[in-house]
Amino acid sequence: MANLKEIRNRINSISSTMQITSAMKMVSAAKSKKAQEAIHAMKPYANTLGNLLKSLKSALGTTNPFLPREKGEKRILVVAITSDRGLCGAFNSTVVKHTLSLLEKYEGKEVEILTIGKKGNDILKKTGKVSRYCEGFFDHMDFQKVATLAQELMNAYTKGTYDRIILVYNSFKNVATQILTEEVFLPLQLTTTEEEQEESDFIYEPSAEAIIEGLIPKHLKLQLYKGLRDSLAAEHGARMTAMHKATDNASTLRDELTLTYNKARQTAITNEILEIVSGANALNS
């Protein structure tokens, strides 16, 4: 059994760790609330914009540059969205594992990875498939910066650099649950259900062709921005949950060590009393 000083040092160390994890939990809770409000505010607009685009798919024709390639898909870009900071459980590893599974799925094709988030980049760059690392998105979420990246991805697709662009990120469901999401960024996915077709009986002014020309870039920029916002909200939720569990585990360990310390201290006191009594008896005899 460790001596009393070692146990006391461990108890102090765990108490200090608890203060840190508890503080991180409260900070993540505050940031999570703001991130949730932001993503909940923009999702209805993003979904409505997507449904409007689907209702206009007849105006796309067959020559639109954002439609699927007739020659098939040979060059694929995977955009892996992770976090810049750790201590958020399996948040980053989930995205990394799925990205690696996509490399296996598209084996035999030219697959490149674009990473957003330092933690994912640190691991995925070891595959040798990372063509670009984008940083500085999460410190200050700026739509214009995201729109610039989205425009670069659109240009790469229309020029034929890539035949398919896929987004991989964690979507926010609630504080305790993050849903791994794989979305096709390009080509456009415009399949509609019968209910959506019935609800899309609109008269467009100006023409549907003119509207869709400006709607596609706006939709794609918003899709990438929504993915980043979703990932940020999920990250704060995951970190809050991880720090809550860490604090609980530290509390349990501290209680166990405190019990061990008290037992060891009681044993030491009992032994001292026995030594004193034995010494007194020896003197009296």
TORNUNU-54742 format. One record per residue: residue number from 1; x negated, y negated, z negated of N, C-alpha, C in turn. Coordinates in Angstrom, 1 decimal, decimal comma. Atoms other than C-alpha are relative to their C-alpha. Example, Ala and Ser with C-alpha at 12.3 -4.5 7.8 and 13.67 -1.06 7.14 Angstrom:
1;-0,9;1,2;0,0;-12,3;4,5;-7,8;-0,9;-1,2;0,0
2;0,9;1,1;0,0;-13,7;1,1;-7,1;0,8;-1,1;-0,8
END
This chain:
1;-0,8;1,2;0,0;0,0;0,0;0,0;-0,9;-1,3;0,0
2;0,8;1,2;-0,1;-1,3;-3,5;0,9;0,1;-0,7;-1,4
3;0,1;0,7;1,3;-2,3;-5,7;-2,1;1,0;-1,2;0,1
4;-1,0;1,1;0,1;-0,1;-8,5;-3,3;-0,3;-1,2;0,8
5;0,4;1,1;-0,8;-2,0;-11,2;-1,6;0,3;0,1;1,5
6;-0,3;-0,3;-1,4;-1,7;-9,6;1,8;1,5;0,0;0,3
7;-1,5;0,0;-0,2;2,1;-9,1;1,4;0,5;-1,4;-0,1
8;-0,4;1,4;0,2;2,5;-12,7;0,2;-0,3;-0,8;1,3
9;0,4;0,7;-1,3;0,6;-13,9;3,3;0,9;0,3;1,1
10;-0,9;-0,4;-1,1;2,8;-11,9;5,6;1,4;-0,6;-0,2
11;-1,4;0,6;0,3;6,0;-13,2;3,9;-0,1;-1,5;0,5
12;0,2;1,4;-0,4;4,7;-16,8;4,4;-0,1;-0,2;1,5
13;0,1;0,1;-1,4;3,8;-16,1;8,0;1,3;0,2;0,7
14;-1,3;-0,3;-0,6;7,2;-14,6;8,8;1,0;-1,2;-0,2
15;-0,9;1,1;0,3;9,0;-17,5;7,1;-0,3;-1,2;1,0
16;0,4;1,0;-0,9;7,0;-19,9;9,3;0,5;0,3;1,4
17;-0,6;-0,4;-1,3;8,0;-17,9;12,4;1,5;-0,2;0,1
18;-1,4;0,2;0,1;11,6;-18,0;11,3;0,4;-1,5;0,3
19;-0,3;1,4;-0,2;11,5;-21,8;11,2;-0,1;-0,4;1,4
20;0,3;0,4;-1,4;10,1;-22,0;14,7;1,2;0,6;0,9
21;-1,1;-0,6;-0,8;12,7;-19,5;16,2;1,3;-0,7;-0,3
22;-1,2;0,7;0,3;15,5;-21,2;14,4;0,1;-1,4;0,6
23;0,0;1,3;-0,7;14,5;-24,6;15,7;0,2;0,1;1,5
24;-0,2;-0,3;-1,4;14,2;-23,2;19,2;1,4;0,4;0,4
25;-1,4;-0,4;-0,2;17,6;-21,7;18,9;0,9;-1,2;0,1
26;-0,9;1,2;0,0;19,2;-25,0;18,0;-0,3;-0,9;1,2
27;0,3;0,8;-1,2;17,3;-26,9;20,8;0,7;0,7;1,3
28;-0,6;-0,7;-1,1;18,5;-24,2;23,3;1,5;-0,1;0,0
29;-1,5;0,2;0,1;22,1;-24,5;22,0;0,4;-1,3;0,5
30;-0,4;1,3;-0,5;22,1;-28,2;22,7;-0,2;-0,1;1,5
31;0,2;0,1;-1,5;20,6;-27,9;26,2;1,0;0,9;0,7
32;-1,0;-0,9;-0,6;22,9;-24,9;26,9;1,3;-0,7;0,2
33;-1,2;0,7;-0,1;25,9;-27,0;26,2;0,1;-1,0;1,2
34;0,1;0,9;-1,1;24,8;-29,7;28,7;0,0;0,7;1,3
35;0,1;-0,7;-1,2;23,9;-27,2;31,3;1,3;0,7;0,4
36;-1,3;-0,6;-0,3;27,2;-25,4;31,0;1,0;-1,0;0,5
37;-1,0;1,0;-0,5;29,2;-28,6;31,4;-0,4;-0,4;1,4
38;0,4;0,3;-1,3;27,2;-29,4;34,5;0,4;1,0;1,0
39;-0,3;-1,1;-1,0;27,7;-26,0;36,2;1,5;0,1;0,1
40;-1,5;-0,1;0,0;31,4;-25,9;35,2;0,6;-1,1;0,8
41;-0,5;1,2;-0,8;31,9;-29,4;36,7;-0,2;0,2;1,5
42;0,2;0,0;-1,4;30,4;-28,6;40,0;0,5;1,3;0,7
43;-0,5;-1,2;-0,6;31,6;-25,0;40,6;1,3;-0,1;0,8
44;-1,2;0,1;-0,8;35,1;-25,9;41,7;-0,2;-0,7;1,3
45;0,3;0,7;-1,2;33,8;-28,4;44,2;-0,8;0,9;1,0
46;0,8;-0,8;-0,9;31,2;-26,0;45,6;0,9;1,2;0,6
47;-0,9;-1,0;-0,5;33,8;-23,2;45,9;1,0;-0,5;1,0
48;-0,9;0,6;-0,9;36,3;-25,5;47,6;-0,7;-0,3;1,3
49;0,8;0,3;-1,2;33,6;-26,6;50,1;-0,3;1,3;0,8
50;0,2;-1,3;-0,7;32,8;-22,9;50,8;1,2;0,5;0,7
51;-1,2;-0,4;-0,6;36,4;-22,1;51,4;0,4;-0,8;1,2
52;-0,3;0,9;-1,2;36,9;-25,1;53,7;-0,9;0,4;1,2
53;0,9;-0,5;-1,1;33,9;-23,9;55,7;0,5;1,3;0,6
54;-0,6;-1,2;-0,5;35,4;-20,5;56,0;1,2;-0,2;0,9
55;-1,2;0,2;-0,8;38,6;-21,9;57,3;-0,3;-0,7;1,3
56;0,4;0,6;-1,2;36,7;-23,7;60,0;-0,9;0,9;0,9
57;1,0;-0,9;-0,7;34,7;-20,7;61,2;0,3;0,2;1,5
58;-0,4;-0,1;-1,4;36,7;-20,6;64,4;-0,7;-1,1;0,9
59;0,6;1,1;-0,8;35,1;-23,9;65,4;-1,5;0,1;0,1
60;1,4;-0,2;-0,1;31,6;-22,5;65,0;-0,5;0,4;1,4
61;0,4;-0,5;-1,3;31,6;-20,9;68,4;-1,0;1,2;-0,2
62;1,0;-1,1;0,0;28,9;-18,3;69,2;-1,4;-0,5;0,1
63;1,4;0,5;-0,2;25,9;-20,6;69,6;-0,5;-0,8;-1,1
64;0,4;0,8;1,2;25,7;-22,2;66,2;-1,3;0,6;-0,5
65;1,3;-0,5;0,4;22,1;-22,0;65,0;0,0;0,7;-1,4
66;-0,1;-0,6;1,3;23,2;-20,9;61,5;0,7;1,3;-0,1
67;-0,7;-1,3;0,0;25,0;-17,8;62,6;-1,0;1,1;0,1
68;1,0;-1,1;0,0;23,4;-14,3;62,4;-0,6;0,2;1,4
69;0,8;-0,2;-1,2;20,8;-13,4;65,0;0,6;1,3;0,7
70;-0,4;-1,2;-0,8;21,9;-11,0;67,8;-1,1;1,0;0,1
71;1,2;-0,9;-0,2;18,4;-9,5;68,0;-0,3;0,8;-1,3
72;0,2;-0,7;1,2;18,6;-8,3;64,4;-0,9;-0,8;-1,0
73;0,8;0,7;1,0;16,6;-9,3;61,3;-1,4;0,7;-0,2
74;1,4;-0,5;0,1;12,8;-8,8;61,3;-0,8;-0,8;-1,1
75;0,7;0,8;1,0;11,6;-11,7;59,1;0,9;-0,5;-1,1
76;-0,9;0,3;1,1;13,1;-12,1;55,7;-0,7;-0,8;-1,1
77;0,5;0,8;1,1;12,6;-14,7;52,9;0,8;0,2;-1,2
78;-0,7;-0,2;1,3;13,5;-14,0;49,3;-0,4;-1,2;-0,9
79;0,2;1,2;0,9;13,9;-17,1;47,1;0,3;0,5;-1,4
80;-0,1;-0,5;1,4;13,3;-15,9;43,5;0,0;-1,1;-0,9
81;-0,1;1,1;0,9;14,6;-18,3;40,9;-0,1;0,5;-1,4
82;0,2;-0,4;1,4;13,2;-17,8;37,4;-0,2;-1,3;-0,8
83;0,2;1,2;0,9;12,2;-20,2;34,5;-1,4;-0,4;0,0
84;1,3;0,5;0,2;9,2;-22,3;33,8;-0,6;0,5;-1,4
85;0,4;-0,4;1,4;9,1;-21,1;30,1;0,5;1,4;-0,3
86;-0,3;-1,3;0,4;9,3;-17,8;28,4;0,9;0,0;-1,2
87;-0,8;-0,1;1,2;10,9;-16,6;25,2;1,5;0,0;0,3
88;-1,4;0,0;-0,3;14,2;-15,9;26,9;0,5;1,5;0,3
89;-0,4;-1,4;-0,2;14,5;-12,1;26,7;-0,4;0,6;1,4
90;0,3;-0,6;-1,3;14,8;-10,2;29,9;0,4;-0,8;1,2
91;-0,5;0,9;-1,0;15,9;-13,2;31,9;-0,9;0,0;1,2
92;0,9;0,0;-1,1;12,8;-13,4;34,1;-0,3;1,3;0,6
93;0,3;-1,4;-0,4;12,0;-9,7;34,3;1,1;0,6;0,9
94;-1,1;-0,5;-0,8;15,5;-9,0;35,7;-0,1;-0,5;1,5
95;0,1;0,5;-1,4;15,0;-11,3;38,7;-1,3;0,6;0,7
96;1,2;-0,6;-0,5;11,4;-10,0;39,2;0,2;1,4;0,5
97;-0,2;-1,4;-0,3;12,5;-6,4;39,2;0,9;0,1;1,3
98;-0,9;0,0;-1,1;15,3;-7,1;41,7;-0,7;-0,5;1,3
99;0,8;0,4;-1,2;12,9;-9,0;44,0;-0,9;1,1;0,5
100;0,9;-1,1;-0,4;10,5;-6,1;44,0;0,8;1,1;0,6
101;-0,8;-1,0;-0,6;13,4;-3,8;44,8;0,4;-0,4;1,4
102;-0,3;0,5;-1,3;14,2;-6,0;47,8;-1,2;0,3;1,0
103;1,2;-0,2;-0,8;10,6;-5,6;49,0;0,0;1,5;0,5
104;-0,1;-1,4;-0,4;11,2;-1,8;49,0;1,1;0,2;1,0
105;-1,1;-0,2;-0,9;14,6;-2,1;50,6;-0,3;-0,4;1,5
106;0,3;0,5;-1,3;13,2;-4,1;53,5;-1,4;0,4;0,5
107;1,4;-0,5;-0,4;10,0;-2,1;53,9;0,0;0,3;1,5
108;0,1;-0,1;-1,4;8,8;-2,1;57,4;0,4;-1,3;0,7
109;-0,3;1,3;-0,5;10,0;-5,7;57,9;-0,9;-1,0;-0,6
110;0,9;1,1;0,5;8,1;-9,0;57,4;0,8;-0,7;-1,1
111;-0,7;0,6;1,1;9,2;-10,1;53,9;-0,9;-0,9;-0,7
112;0,7;1,0;0,7;8,0;-13,2;52,2;0,8;-0,4;-1,2
113;-0,7;0,4;1,3;8,8;-14,6;48,7;-0,3;-1,5;-0,2
114;0,2;1,4;0,4;9,4;-18,2;47,8;0,4;0,0;-1,5
115;-0,3;-0,1;1,4;9,3;-18,6;44,0;0,3;-1,4;-0,5
116;-0,4;1,2;0,8;11,0;-21,3;41,9;-0,1;0,4;-1,5
117;0,1;-0,4;1,4;9,9;-21,1;38,3;-1,4;0,7;-0,2
118;1,4;-0,4;0,2;6,4;-20,5;36,9;-0,1;1,5;-0,5
119;0,0;-1,3;0,5;7,2;-17,2;35,1;0,1;1,1;1,1
120;-0,2;-1,0;-1,1;8,4;-15,4;38,2;-1,2;0,0;0,9
121;1,2;0,2;-0,9;5,5;-16,8;40,3;-1,2;0,7;-0,6
122;1,2;-0,6;0,6;2,9;-15,5;37,8;0,0;1,5;0,2
123;-0,1;-1,5;-0,2;4,1;-11,9;38,3;0,0;0,3;1,5
124;-0,2;-0,4;-1,5;5,2;-11,9;42,0;-1,1;-0,4;0,9
125;1,1;0,4;-0,9;2,1;-13,6;43,3;-1,0;1,2;0,1
126;0,9;-1,2;-0,1;0,3;-10,3;42,5;0,3;1,0;1,1
127;-0,4;-0,9;-1,1;2,3;-8,6;45,3;-0,7;-0,4;1,3
128;0,6;0,5;-1,3;0,6;-10,8;47,9;1,0;-0,5;1,0
129;-1,1;0,4;-0,9;4,0;-11,7;49,4;0,5;-1,4;-0,2
130;-0,4;1,3;0,3;4,4;-15,1;47,8;-0,6;-1,0;1,0
131;0,5;1,0;-1,0;4,2;-17,7;50,7;0,0;-1,4;-0,6
132;-0,1;1,4;0,5;5,1;-20,7;48,6;0,6;0,0;-1,5
133;-0,5;0,1;1,4;5,6;-21,7;44,9;0,5;-1,5;-0,1
134;-0,6;1,3;0,2;7,9;-24,6;44,2;0,2;-0,3;-1,5
135;-0,1;0,3;1,4;7,6;-26,3;40,8;0,6;-1,3;-0,3
136;-0,5;1,3;0,4;9,0;-29,2;38,8;1,5;-0,2;0,2
137;-1,4;0,1;-0,2;12,7;-28,4;39,5;0,8;-0,1;-1,3
138;-0,8;-0,1;1,2;13,8;-27,7;35,9;-0,2;-1,1;-1,0
139;0,3;1,0;1,0;12,2;-30,5;34,0;1,0;-1,2;0,2
140;-1,0;1,0;-0,3;14,5;-33,0;35,7;0,8;0,5;1,3
141;-0,7;-0,5;-1,1;17,2;-31,5;37,9;0,5;-1,1;0,9
142;-0,3;1,1;-0,9;17,3;-33,8;40,9;0,6;0,6;1,3
143;-0,6;-0,5;-1,1;19,7;-33,1;43,7;-0,7;-0,3;1,3
144;0,7;0,4;-1,2;17,7;-35,0;46,3;-1,2;1,0;0,2
145;1,2;-0,9;-0,1;14,6;-32,8;45,6;0,5;1,4;0,5
146;-0,5;-1,3;-0,4;16,7;-29,6;45,9;0,5;-0,1;1,5
147;-0,4;0,1;-1,4;18,3;-30,9;49,1;-1,1;0,0;1,0
148;1,2;0,0;-0,9;14,9;-31,5;50,6;-0,5;1,4;0,2
149;0,4;-1,4;-0,1;14,0;-27,9;49,9;1,0;0,8;0,9
150;-1,0;-0,6;-0,8;17,3;-26,7;51,3;-0,1;-0,3;1,5
151;0,2;0,4;-1,4;16,7;-28,7;54,5;-1,2;0,7;0,6
152;1,2;-0,7;-0,5;13,2;-27,1;54,9;0,4;1,5;0,3
153;-0,4;-1,4;-0,3;14,8;-23,6;54,6;0,9;0,1;1,2
154;-0,8;0,1;-1,2;17,4;-24,6;57,2;-0,8;-0,1;1,2
155;0,9;0,2;-1,1;14,7;-25,8;59,5;-0,7;1,3;0,4
156;0,7;-1,2;-0,2;12,8;-22,6;59,0;0,8;1,1;0,7
157;-0,9;-1,0;-0,6;15,8;-20,5;59,9;0,3;-0,4;1,4
158;-0,4;0,4;-1,4;16,8;-22,5;63,0;-1,2;0,1;1,0
159;1,2;-0,1;-0,9;13,2;-22,4;64,3;-0,3;1,5;0,2
160;0,3;-1,4;-0,2;13,2;-18,6;64,0;-1,1;0,5;-0,9
161;1,0;-0,4;0,9;10,6;-18,5;61,2;0,5;1,2;-0,8
162;-0,6;-1,1;0,7;13,0;-16,3;59,2;1,4;0,3;0,6
163;-1,2;-0,5;-0,6;16,0;-14,2;60,3;1,1;0,1;-1,1
164;-0,9;-0,1;1,1;17,5;-14,0;56,8;-0,6;-0,6;-1,3
165;0,5;0,6;1,2;17,1;-16,0;53,6;1,0;0,4;-1,2
166;-0,8;-0,5;1,1;18,3;-14,5;50,3;-0,4;-0,7;-1,3
167;0,2;0,6;1,3;18,7;-16,2;46,9;0,1;1,1;-1,1
168;-0,1;-1,0;1,1;18,0;-14,1;43,7;-0,1;-0,8;-1,3
169;0,0;0,8;1,3;18,9;-15,7;40,3;0,9;0,6;-1,0
170;-0,9;-0,4;1,0;20,7;-15,2;37,1;1,1;-1,0;-0,1
171;-1,1;0,9;0,1;24,2;-16,6;37,0;0,6;0,0;-1,4
172;-0,5;0,1;1,4;25,7;-17,9;33,8;1,5;0,5;-0,1
173;-1,4;-0,4;0,3;28,8;-16,1;32,5;0,4;-0,5;-1,4
174;-0,1;0,6;1,3;28,5;-16,9;28,8;-1,4;0,0;-0,7
175;1,3;0,1;0,7;25,8;-17,5;26,2;-0,7;1,3;-0,1
176;0,6;-1,3;0,2;25,2;-13,8;25,7;-0,2;0,8;1,2
177;0,0;-0,8;-1,3;25,6;-12,6;29,3;-0,4;-0,8;1,2
178;0,4;0,6;-1,2;23,8;-13,5;32,4;0,1;1,1;1,1
179;-0,2;-0,9;-1,1;24,7;-11,9;35,8;-1,0;-0,1;1,1
180;1,0;0,0;-1,0;22,0;-11,0;38,2;0,8;-0,2;1,4
181;-0,7;0,4;-1,2;23,1;-12,6;41,5;-0,9;0,1;1,2
182;0,7;0,0;-1,3;21,9;-11,9;45,1;1,0;-0,6;1,0
183;-0,8;0,7;-1,0;23,3;-14,4;47,6;-0,8;-0,2;1,3
184;0,6;0,3;-1,3;22,7;-14,7;51,3;0,1;-1,5;0,3
185;0,0;1,4;-0,3;21,7;-18,3;52,0;0,2;-0,3;1,4
186;-0,1;0,0;-1,4;21,3;-17,9;55,7;-0,2;1,4;0,6
187;-1,0;0,7;-0,7;22,8;-16,8;58,0;1,3;-0,2;-0,8
188;-1,2;0,3;0,7;26,2;-18,1;57,1;0,9;1,2;-0,2
189;-0,9;-1,1;0,3;28,6;-15,6;55,4;1,4;-0,6;0,0
190;-1,3;0,6;-0,1;32,1;-16,6;56,5;1,1;0,9;0,1
191;-1,1;-1,0;0,0;34,2;-13,5;56,0;1,1;-0,6;-0,9
192;-1,2;0,5;0,8;37,7;-14,5;54,7;1,0;1,2;-0,2
193;-1,1;-0,9;0,3;40,5;-12,5;53,1;1,3;-0,5;0,7
194;-1,2;0,4;-0,6;44,0;-12,5;54,4;0,7;-1,1;-0,7
195;-0,5;1,0;0,8;45,1;-14,7;51,5;-0,6;-1,4;0,4
196;0,7;1,2;-0,4;42,5;-17,3;52,4;0,3;-0,5;1,4
197;-0,4;0,4;-1,4;43,5;-17,2;56,1;1,4;-0,7;0,0
198;-1,3;0,6;0,1;47,1;-17,9;55,1;0,0;-1,4;-0,6
199;0,1;1,3;0,7;46,1;-20,8;52,9;-0,7;-1,1;0,8
200;0,8;0,9;-0,7;43,9;-22,4;55,5;0,6;-0,7;1,2
201;-0,7;0,6;-1,1;46,5;-23,9;57,8;0,0;-1,5;-0,1
202;0,3;1,5;0,1;45,1;-27,5;58,0;0,0;-0,6;1,4
203;0,3;0,9;-1,1;45,1;-30,3;60,5;-1,2;-0,8;-0,2
204;1,3;0,6;0,2;41,6;-31,7;60,9;-0,1;-1,3;0,8
205;0,3;1,3;-0,7;40,7;-35,3;61,8;-1,3;-0,6;-0,6
206;0,1;-0,3;-1,5;38,3;-35,8;63,5;0,1;1,5;0,3
207;-0,1;-1,4;-0,4;37,9;-32,5;65,3;-0,7;0,9;-1,0
208;0,6;-1,0;0,9;37,0;-29,3;63,4;-1,5;0,1;0,3
209;1,4;-0,1;-0,4;33,7;-29,2;65,4;-0,8;-1,1;-0,6
210;0,7;1,2;0,6;32,7;-32,7;64,2;-0,1;0,2;-1,5
211;0,0;-0,2;1,5;33,6;-31,8;60,6;-1,0;1,0;-0,4
212;0,9;-1,2;0,4;31,7;-28,5;60,5;-1,5;-0,4;0,3
213;1,4;0,4;-0,3;28,6;-30,2;62,0;-0,7;-0,6;-1,3
214;0,5;0,7;1,2;28,2;-32,3;58,8;0,3;0,9;-1,3
215;-0,4;-0,8;1,1;29,8;-29,7;56,5;-1,0;1,1;-0,3
216;0,9;-1,1;0,2;27,3;-26,9;57,0;-1,3;-0,4;-0,8
217;1,1;0,4;0,9;24,2;-28,8;55,7;0,3;-0,3;-1,4
218;-0,4;0,4;1,3;26,1;-30,2;52,8;0,3;1,3;-0,8
219;-0,4;-1,3;0,7;27,4;-26,7;51,9;-1,3;0,7;-0,4
220;1,2;-0,8;0,3;23,9;-25,1;52,0;-0,8;-0,7;-1,0
221;0,7;0,8;1,0;22,3;-27,9;50,0;0,7;0,2;-1,4
222;-0,7;-0,2;1,2;25,0;-27,5;47,4;-0,1;1,4;-0,5
223;0,1;-1,4;0,4;24,7;-23,7;47,4;-1,3;0,2;-0,8
224;1,3;-0,1;0,6;21,0;-24,0;46,5;0,0;-0,7;-1,3
225;0,0;0,8;1,2;21,6;-26,7;43,9;0,9;0,7;-1,1
226;-0,8;-0,8;1,0;24,4;-24,6;42,3;-0,8;1,2;-0,5
227;0,8;-1,1;0,4;22,1;-21,6;42,2;-1,1;-0,4;-1,1
228;1,0;0,5;1,0;19,4;-23,7;40,3;0,7;-0,4;-1,3
229;-0,8;0,4;1,1;22,0;-25,2;38,0;0,5;1,2;-0,8
230;-0,5;-1,3;0,6;23,5;-21,7;37,3;-1,2;0,7;-0,8
231;1,2;-0,7;0,6;20,0;-20,3;36,6;-0,4;-0,8;-1,3
232;0,4;0,8;1,2;19,2;-23,2;34,2;0,9;0,2;-1,2
233;-1,0;-0,2;1,1;22,4;-22,7;32,2;-0,2;1,4;-0,6
234;0,3;-1,4;0,4;21,7;-18,9;32,1;-1,2;0,1;-0,8
235;1,2;-0,1;0,8;18,2;-19,5;30,9;0,1;-0,5;-1,4
236;-0,2;0,6;1,3;19,2;-21,7;28,0;0,9;1,0;-0,9
237;-0,8;-1,0;0,7;21,9;-19,1;27,0;-0,9;1,2;-0,4
238;0,9;-1,1;0,3;19,3;-16,3;27,2;-1,0;-0,3;-1,1
239;1,0;0,4;1,1;16,8;-18,2;25,1;0,7;-0,2;-1,3
240;-0,7;0,2;1,3;19,4;-19,1;22,5;0,3;1,4;-0,6
241;-0,3;-1,4;0,5;20,4;-15,4;22,2;-1,3;0,7;-0,5
242;1,2;-0,7;0,4;16,8;-14,2;22,1;-0,6;-0,6;-1,3
243;0,5;0,6;1,2;15,8;-16,7;19,4;0,9;0,3;-1,2
244;-1,0;-0,4;1,1;19,0;-15,8;17,4;-0,4;1,4;-0,5
245;0,4;-1,4;0,4;17,9;-12,1;17,5;-1,3;0,0;-0,7
246;1,3;0,1;0,6;14,3;-13,0;16,7;0,1;-0,5;-1,5
247;-0,2;0,5;1,3;15,5;-15,0;13,7;0,6;1,0;-1,0
248;-0,6;-1,0;0,8;17,7;-12,2;12,4;-1,0;1,1;-0,3
249;1,0;-1,1;0,2;14,9;-9,6;12,9;-1,1;-0,5;-1,0
250;1,0;0,6;1,0;12,4;-11,9;11,0;0,6;0,0;-1,4
251;-0,7;0,1;1,3;14,9;-12,4;8,2;0,0;1,4;-0,6
252;0,0;-1,4;0,5;15,3;-8,6;7,9;-1,4;0,5;-0,5
253;1,4;-0,4;0,3;11,5;-8,0;7,9;-0,4;-0,8;-1,3
254;0,4;0,8;1,2;11,0;-10,8;5,3;0,7;0,6;-1,2
255;-0,7;-0,6;1,2;13,6;-9,2;3,0;-0,6;1,3;-0,4
256;0,7;-1,3;0,3;11,9;-5,8;3,3;-1,3;-0,3;-0,7
257;1,3;0,3;0,6;8,5;-7,3;2,5;0,2;-0,6;-1,4
258;-0,2;0,6;1,3;9,9;-9,3;-0,4;0,3;1,1;-1,0
259;-0,3;-1,1;0,8;11,3;-6,1;-1,8;-1,3;0,8;-0,3
260;1,3;-0,7;0,2;7,9;-4,4;-1,3;-0,9;-0,8;-0,9
261;0,8;0,8;0,8;6,2;-7,3;-2,9;0,4;0,1;-1,5
262;-0,6;-0,1;1,4;8,5;-7,2;-6,0;-0,4;1,3;-0,6
263;0,4;-1,3;0,6;7,9;-3,5;-6,4;-1,4;0,1;-0,3
264;1,4;-0,1;0,3;4,2;-3,8;-6,1;-0,4;-0,9;-1,2
265;0,2;0,9;1,1;4,2;-6,7;-8,5;0,4;0,6;-1,3
266;-0,5;-0,6;1,2;6,3;-4,8;-11,0;-0,9;1,2;-0,4
267;0,9;-1,1;0,3;4,0;-1,8;-10,7;-1,3;-0,5;-0,6
268;1,3;0,6;0,5;0,9;-4,0;-11,3;0,3;-0,5;-1,4
269;-0,3;0,4;1,3;2,6;-5,5;-14,4;0,1;1,2;-1,0
270;-0,2;-1,2;0,8;3,6;-2,1;-15,7;-1,4;0,7;-0,3
271;1,3;-0,6;0,3;0,0;-0,8;-15,3;-0,8;-0,8;-1,0
272;0,7;0,8;0,9;-1,4;-3,8;-17,1;0,5;0,2;-1,4
273;-0,6;-0,3;1,3;1,0;-3,2;-20,0;-0,5;1,3;-0,6
274;0,5;-1,3;0,4;0,0;0,4;-20,1;-1,4;0,0;-0,5
275;1,4;0,1;0,4;-3,6;-0,5;-20,2;-0,2;-0,7;-1,4
276;0,1;0,8;1,3;-3,1;-3,0;-23,1;0,5;0,9;-1,1
277;-0,5;-0,9;1,1;-1,0;-0,4;-25,1;-1,0;1,1;-0,2
278;1,0;-1,1;0,1;-3,6;2,3;-24,4;-1,2;-0,5;-0,8
279;1,2;0,6;0,6;-6,4;-0,1;-25,5;0,3;-0,2;-1,5
280;-0,4;0,2;1,4;-4,5;-1,0;-28,7;0,0;1,3;-0,8
281;-0,1;-1,3;0,7;-3,8;2,6;-29,6;-1,4;0,6;-0,2
282;1,4;-0,5;0,1;-7,5;3,4;-29,0;-0,7;-0,7;-1,2
283;0,6;0,7;1,0;-8,5;0,7;-31,4;0,5;0,4;-1,4
284;-0,6;-0,4;1,3;-6,1;1,8;-34,1;-0,3;1,4;-0,5
285;0,2;-1,4;0,3;-7,0;5,4;-33,9;-1,4;0,2;-0,6
END
